[in-house]
Amino acid sequence: MNFQIGGAIGVAAAVTIATTATAAYVNTDPSISAVSGAALTHGYDVAFWVLAAIAAAGAALAALMLESRPAAEPEPAVAHAAFEPRSTA
């Protein structure tokens, strides 16, 4: 279920970025159509690079959060004299 929500958010972000970039590209030249190959390619190109930058930032953040050395092992518990078995000698 969580993967579906994450995937839906990712697709929504990609489409929103691509649509915004396509609209900005079309507004620069009135002779370009919103469904032209150049406009759509530009929109998805921008979306790819923006999402790649977000992924790289996430990878860098994850790398920074890794521990550089393993955690110290806990010391073994010391048995108390009251709980040690008595010798029968």
C-alpha positions, 0 to 999 in steps of 0.5 A: 500500500505504501509503495502505491502511494509513493508511486502515485506521488512520484508520478504526480510530481513528474507530470506537474513539473513536466506540464509546468515546463511545457507551458512555460516553453509554449508561452515563450513562442506563440507559434509553438503548440503545446502538443508539439514534440519540442514542447513535450520533450522540453517538459519531460527533460526538465522533469527528469533533471529536477527529479534526478536532482531530488534523488541525488539529494536524497542519496547524499542525505542517506549517505550522511546519515550512515554511521561511519563505524559500527556501534560498540557491542554491549558488555556481557552481563556479569553473573552475580554471586548469588546466582552462581551454582555452588560446588559440591566438593 
